[in-house]
């Protein structure tokens, strides 16, 4: 086999550190050519906000690789045809990439590896980003976990995730490289109107920004994580979810960095990482997670179809301040605080009786951290139709949720300026003072009536 250059196929792992495939390529002491393929046929295409993030992440990766003299070749289409063709064009002796633990991705890996080996090119597949192998992290009966708490105990009892690999000190630049498509030709960023101004103000994609955000969280917020993580007006969460989504930082890096800190707050953060892991394990076995309820009886739920109500929810015009503040934060920044996500999702599914798939699709398009596993998994959790889901009869009261987690109304005032002048005792119930906020809508539905309707629907499908 000729000692040609090696290709490193980047996917949802847009970083240099803790990148097993890149580390193996560096160890081979051959010239390295990096490749990214925009594949919108074999997997779910990213939504608008995630596409914006991907553009920035690829630019950051290109800069980081360029410091080593390594080019990033961009192609669009099917990896099954592009990777073997690129290997032939570059005279590559091997192609390295990291596994993705999803059914469609695993099948694609097999097809690409087979095509390469038939062409006499080595296919080297490194471990993916999961903390634990879903094929081996099983219950005592050998079945996959369906409840999170025993899953979490199994994570704690398992051997710790592998120690993160340092970024290569040196990569060998190739003498020549295949031509690359232009990133700007992919249309990942919006044209006119440019709706991404809030995203640019809130986020910086890329590995360096990911490491900086994690360090800041560990230094300033981890010690108070349990107390502040549910308060949307405070910077109590890590904010690394979009960086994890695109692999600008790995779960292993986040896990080990938090574990080194120790303490109950660190354990609480690790538990959240394990929840993300749980979602990925479920998707590995349930590839249609975004379409079908895991509890099949929910297929008979009498969902309503109300375009006006869905639009009001999407635009933050339901008349319930906590829900609306969250939806406006999402529209402006591509992000929503997790506690508010639960309240907003519960409102759509249970107060408005609209299908969870509609909410999941909106989040998929507007979240910068829209993840193939976490997004549908968490929507099924709120809707009561997934594994270890919140019971359907657990209906978040958006007023009480606001008073409990945003007692001074700071979060609501930040995102709903129409309510900025209201006192804290009224900011979550502005309708109690007629004409106090003339530009803000009255409640789209009354809480008590909506709750009774949702419970009646749930009772009907249980019969």
N, C-alpha and C positions, 0 to 999 in steps of 0.2 A: 504494500500500500504506500503510495507516494506521500512524502512528508510535506504536503501542502498546508495552507493556512487552515484554521478552524473557524467555523461559524458559531456564534453564540446567539441563540434565538431568544430574545426577550419577549415576555408576555405581560402578565400581571405582576411583574417583579422588576420594576424600573429603578434599579439601584445597583451600586457596585459592591457594597458590603453585604455579608451574609447571603451571597449569591452562589450557591454550589456549582452551577453550570459555569459561571465565569471563573470561579476559583479553579475548577478542573481544567478549563481552557488555558489559564495562565500557567498552571503546573505543567502542561504539555510542552511548554517552551516553543510554541509555534506562533506565528503571526495570528492575530485575532481580528475578525470582522464581526461587528455586531449587527443584528438584524431585528427589525420590528415589522410585523405584518398586521395591517388593519383587516381583520377577518370579521365580516358582518354576515356571514352565511351559516357557519356551523354553530355559533353561539349567539346569545341575545345581544343585539347591538346596544351600546351604551346610550343613555339619554342625553339630552342637550347639555345639562350642567356637567355631567361626567365627561362628555366629549371636550368641553372647554378645559377641564382639568387635564385630560389626557394630552392635549396639545402642549400645555405648559410643562407637563411631566416629561414628554419626549424632548422638548427643547433643553430641559435641565440635564437629562441623561446624555444628550448629544454633547453638551458642553463638558460634562464630567469625563466622558470617553475621549473627547478631543484632547484633554490634558495628557492622555497617554498616547496620542497619535492614532487612536482607533476610530474608524469611521462608523457611523450608524446608518445602515442602509434601510430605507423605508420602502415597503411595497404594500400594495392593497390587493386583496383577493384571497384565494384559498391556499392555506399553507401546504396542503397536500400536493399541489403542483408547484408552488413558488419555492419551497425549501429545497427539493431535489434539483430544480433548475438553477437556483442560486449556487448550490454546492458545486454543480458542474461548471457554471460560469466562472466561479472563483478558483476552481481546481482544489476545492477543500478536501481534506482527508477525514474530517469528522465534523459533526454538528452536535453541539451541546445545548440542552435546554432543561428547565426544571418542570417537574410534573405538576399538573393541576388536577386536584381531586374532584373532578366532575365527570359524569358519564360521557358526555359528548367530547370533552377534552381528552379523556383517556382513550377513547376510540380513535380520535384524530391522531394522538401520539402514536398509536400502534400502526396506523396506515402510513404516516410519515416515516417512521422508523423502518418499516418494511420496504418502502420505496427507496430509501437511502441505502440500505444494505444490499438490495438488488443491484444498485449502481456502484457498489464497492466502497461506499462511504460509511464510516462508523457513526452510529447513532448513540449518543451518550445522554441518558436521562437522569438528572439528579433529583433529590428529594424536593417536594413542594414546600409550601409555606405553612402547612398545618403543624400544630404543636404535637399532635398524636396521630397515629395511623388509624383511620376509621375502620380498616379491615381487622385490626387487632384489639382496639379498645372496645371490648364487648362485656356484656353482663356475665354473671356466673353461669347462666344457661347457654351462653354463646350467642345471644341475641343482641342486636344494637339497642342502645339505651333510648327509651322513649320519655324519660323524666329527667329533668336537669340535675336535681340534687344528687342522685346516685352517679350521674355522669361526672359531676364535679368531684365527688369523692374518689371516683376512679382516676381522674386526672391527678389528684393530689397523691394517690397511692402509686401511680406509675413512675417509672424512671423519668427524671426531669427532661424537658425538651433539650435537644442538642445545643451546645454552646454556639453562639453566632460566630461565623467565619469572618475574619477581617477582610477588608477590601484588598485586592492585589496591590502590592507595592509597585509592580511594574507589569505592563502589558506590551507585547511586541507588536509594533505597527506593521501593517502589510505594505508591500511595495506598490500594489495596485488594489483597487476595490471595484466591485460592480457598481453601476450607476444607481443612484437613489432617486426615488420620487421626491417631490417637494412637499413638505408638511403643509404649507399654506394652500396647496391644491386639494387637500382632503376636506376642506370646509368644516373643520372641527369647531372653529370659533364662529360666533354669530356675525352676520353681516349687518344689514340695516333692517329693523332697529337693533342697536347694540344693547342687549339686555344684561351684559356681563359686568357692568361697572361695579356693582355691589360685590360680585365674586372676586374681582381683582383687588378691591379694597380689603376684603376679609382674608384672602388666602394667597399663599405663595406655594405653588406645586414644586416638587423636586425633593431629592434625597437630603440635601443640606437643610432645607426648611423643615423636613420631617424630623431630623435629629435635633434641630434647635427647639422645635415645639415639644418634643418628648423631654429634653433636658429641662426646659422651663417648667413643665408640669411637675416633674420629679422634685425640682428645687423649691417650687412655690406653692403647689396645690395638693400634692399627694398626702401630706401629713394631715390635711383636713378633708380628704376625699369623701369619707363616709358622711360627714356632716353637711358638706356643701354640694355634693354631686346632684341632688334633686332640686337645687335652687337655680332656676334659669337666669336670674338677674346677676348671678355671681360666676366668676371664672373658675368653677370647681371641677370641671371635667378636663380630660386630656386634650381633646380636639384632634386626636391623631387618626380618627377613623378614615378620612379620605386618603391619608398617606398609606394606611394599611390596605385600603381598597386597591390602590395601584401598586402596592408592593414597594413603595419608596422607603419604607422601613418594614422589617419583617415582624411577625408575631413573636418569633424567638427573641429578637432584640428587645422588644417591649417587655416581654415576660421576664427575661433575665435582669434587665435594668430595674424593674420594679421589685423583683424578688430580692435583689441586693439591698434595697432600702429596708425591707422587713417591716413588721408591725401589722396591726389590724387593717389599717387603711390600705397598705400594699396588698394584703390578702383580698380585700374587697375589690381592688382594681384587677387583680389576677382573675377573680371570679367573673368579672365582666369580659375579660379576654376569653375565658372558657365558654361563656355564653355565645360569643361569636364563633368559637370552635364548634360548639354544639350545633349551631345552625349549618355550618359547613358539612358536618357529618350527616345531618339529616338530608341535605341536598344531594350528597353523594349517593344516597339510596333512593331519593325521591326527586328525580330530575324535573318533574312537572310541578315543582313546588309553587311556581308563580301562577299556575292556571287552576289547579284542582285542590280542593280542601283535603287535608289528610284524613280528617274525620268525614267520611263520605256522606253521612246523614245531612251534613250542611249543604250538600248539593240541592236539597229540597227547600232551603230557606227562601221564603217569599220576598226576595229583595225588590225594592222599588227601583224605578228608572225615572229619575227626575233631573233633567239637564240643568234646570235653573238652580236647584239645591246644590248640585255638584259644583256648579260654577261659583256659587256663593262661598262654599267651603274652600275651593281652590284659591280664591282671591281674598280670603280673610274678611268675609262679610256675613258671618252667621249671626252676629249679635252677641256672641259669647266671647268676652275679651281675651281669655287665656288661649282659646282655640285660634282666634283671629290673629293674635300677636304671633303665635307660632307659625301660622301659614304665611304671614307677611315676612317674618324672618326668613323662612324658607325661600320665598320668591326673591328676596333681596340678596341673600348671601349663599344660597345653595345648601343651607344647613338649618337644622332645628334641634334645640335642646332635647335630650332623650325623654325627660319627664313630660315635656310638652308634646312630643311625638305620640306618646301613649294616649294623652288626653284628646289630641286632634284625631287620631285614628279611631278611638272609641266613639267619638262624636259622629264621625262619618258612618260607621257601621251600625251603631246602636241608636243614636238619636235620629239620624236621617234614614236609616235602614237602606243604605246604598251598598252595593257589593264591595267587599274588601279588595277585589281585583282592580276596581276603579281607583281606589286610593293608592294601591301598590303601584299602579301604572303612573300616577301623578308623581309620587315620590321617586320612582325610577327616572323620570324625566327631569326632575328639578333638584335632586340631591347630588352634591358632588361626591358623596360617599355611598351612592347607591350600589350595593353589593349583591351579586347574584344569589347568595345564600341568605344574608342577614335581612335584606329588604322583604322578600316574601315570607320568610320564616317569622319575622316580627309582626307582620300584618296578620298572618294566620294565628299567632299567639293572641293578639288583641281581639280578633274576631271569634276566638274560642274554638277554632276548627283545626288547629295544628296539634303537634305533640306537646305535652305538658303545658297546654294553653291555659290562659286565664279563663275561668268559667264564663260562659256567655252571660250569665246573670250578673257578673261583675261589671256594672255600668258606671263609668267614671262620671261623677257630677262635676261639670266644668266650673261651676261656681266655687264649690268647696275645694277643688283642686287648685284654683287660683288663690283662694284665701290661705291655703296651707303652704303652698310652695312659692307664692309671690305675694306675701302678706302686705308689703308696703306698696305693691303695684308698680314697682320700678320696671319690671320686664314689660308689662302691658304698656306703660307710658312710652317706653323706648320705641315700640313698634306701632303703637296706635296714637298718633299725636292728637287725634280728636278727643281723647280722654285724658290728656296730660294735666288738665286743671282740676280733675275730680279728686276728692279726698280718698284716702286709702279705703275707708269703709264702704265707698260706693264704686270704686274703680272696676270691680268685678260684676257689678249689677247696675250699670248706668241707666237702665230703663226705670229705676225707682225714682228718678227725678225727671219728670217730663221736660223735654227741650233742653236738658243739660248738655247734651252732645248732639246737636241737630244733624251733623254730618255722619253720625254713626248709626247703623241700622238697628232696629229692634230685634229681639231673638227670632230666629227663623222657625223655631219650634219651642214649645213649652217643655221644660225638662221632665216634669212629672208625667205628662201625656206621652212623651216620647219613650220614657222608660217603660210605661205600661204596654205600649205597642210592641216594643222590642221583646219584652218578656212573653207576650202572647204569641209572637212568631216563633220564639224558641220552644215554647210549650207545644205548639202545633207540630213541629218536626220531630219531637220526641215521642209522639203518640204512635 
